[in-house]
Every structure is written in structure tokens, then in C-alpha cells.
């Protein structure tokens, strides 16, 4: 009997809240189910000491990373473990930070294939950040030497193609788990947002719009599911904004962090994603998987999922446009049917099994090349 195929993955926040952690864990767990021997070396912002998690086909080693020396400590541990585990492995760097440096070095020393996966694009995305970092020379070198670069969207493909030969760049979107049956809607004026309460999410604009939409609408409620997290948190400001307005004070609820958002999604017909920028939102994919009526900012990361002609798009940062889209999602039966139909037609291509098929094809191609 041949040994399992091995993948050594360098990631961040693998067991923590947030879209990157969810993306990383879905890929690792899915490939382990398919018979891969998956070893994950993760930089963990909440860990105070190294931690090791084991399950069949999957091993996760977490390196404490929430301090000034976090990147250096992660590099040391990741390179040591990558070399220990990597003799016959494929290396995958999840995000383009110190993970790329560790994966690139290990791949070079073992003469093995490496894949770099970008999870965000644009001015604040990983490509731009990596090229502004103190390690930018090494970043460019290892990214140019990677067997494949993976982006989530066509916009990401364009950025990544500037770093290597275009034929080495592939687009594979985030995966999502799909329910067996599409959950129903109930017609109540309830909306929900899930994700980090961070500056780029446009949640202050959402509260401005909600104050207009909820005023005089019996039973209206908006639930913000999540917390500010470690980066660009605006949670405190949002809570002050909500308490400062009589309508918001009565109709907006903050849950804090929750482990499973499904119940909150199913309790609301409308999901709101008002971000100023996104790579490819796991929260949006999860809402589409539950067939919610999505109101979203018209940005490339959102339209890559919803399409350019989704009926409830609005210009990013436009509180009036967001209020109109929310009102339509509650009140316009034809647009509600159209939005639901469009989500039904598009979400299947993001299903976890289809995405795993595509990753396995890339891994096999990289190994053969």
C-alpha cells in the first residue's frame, strides 16, 4: 500500500475566527478526508504557547504570533517543521506573508513543488503588502519561483500575473459547505451581518442606512454577528453609534463572537455585506449557501460571487443606496425572487467538493511538473 500524499501547509489563524481561518481549515480538512496527509504550521494570534492538534490525516501545529517577534518565531518554527515533514511533500503557502518565505525555502531545499495562495487583492491586499514589506526582495524571489500562484478572483489573477509567468497563475475561489436543502425565507424584516467588525467592512454606513430603513417598520431588526478582532476594529465606535440613535438602540443587536453563524443566518431573510473592499468573502459565501437575500456593495470581491447584475447591489459607502437596496429586499417580491434565483444558480460552483477537485488537480499538476 502506497503512503498517503503529503501536503505541508503554511497558514495563519487556522483554528481562529475569521475568513482566512475558515478557508484554511476547510481545505485542510477536506484534503485529509480525501486521503492526503496534511500538516499545517499556523501562526496563531490568540495562542500563548505552541499547540499541536491531531486528527486522522491532519496535524496542526500552532505557533504563538501575537507579539513583535511573532513573524520571526513563526519563520523559525515553520522552516524547521517544513524541512522535517517535507521530503516528499507539496508545499502550500496560505497568504503571501512569512508563509511564502518558509514554503519557498523548504521547497527549494527539498526540490519540491510549492504553491502560493493569495486571499486578498487590491490596494490593501496581500500582493501590495508583501511588496511593501521589509522582506519584499525575498517575497518577489519566492513568488517568482513558485510552481503555481492561486488567486480567488480574476482581479487577483491580474495582480499575481505581474509576479510570475501568467500561465503559472490559476483562479480557484473559496470553498463553502452547502446544505442538502435550501432553507426557506419567512418574510420578516430582519437583516444580519456576519464577520469582523472592522473598518473596511463599511458597518458605520450600514447603521446610517438602517436608521432610515427601520424607522416606522414594525418588527425590524439588524443583528451584527462577530467582534472587532485584532486588526482595524471599529466595534467600540459602532456600539457608540448604535446607542446614540433611538431607532438603532431599539433595533440593532451585537452578539460578539459566535462559533457557528448558521442559526443567525437562518433567522433573517436578508444578509448585508457593505464592505469597501474584499478579497472573496467567506461570510458572503456562507450566506449564499443558506440562500439568503443578499444586499451587497458593488465591489469586485462581491460581484465575483453574485454577478454584476445582482438586484440588490449598491455603491460602496453610499448609505442612501444601501437603504434603498434594503427596502427592496424587504418589500419588492419580484426582486426577492430574482435575487434568490441568481444565488441558486451561482452558489454550486463554490461547493467544497468542487473546490477540492480543483485543488487536487493543481497539486497533481504541480507535482508532475
Beta strands, then each sheet from edge to edge (+ up, - down):
strand 1: 6-12
strand 2: 37-44
strand 3: 51-55
strand 4: 58-64
strand 5: 89-94
strand 6: 114-117
strand 7: 148-151
strand 8: 169-171
strand 9: 190-194
strand 10: 221-225
strand 11: 252-256
strand 12: 270-273
strand 13: 293-297
strand 14: 313-314
sheet 1: 3+ 4- 2- 1- 5- 6- 7- 8-
sheet 2: 11+ 10+ 9+ 12+ 13+ 14+
end
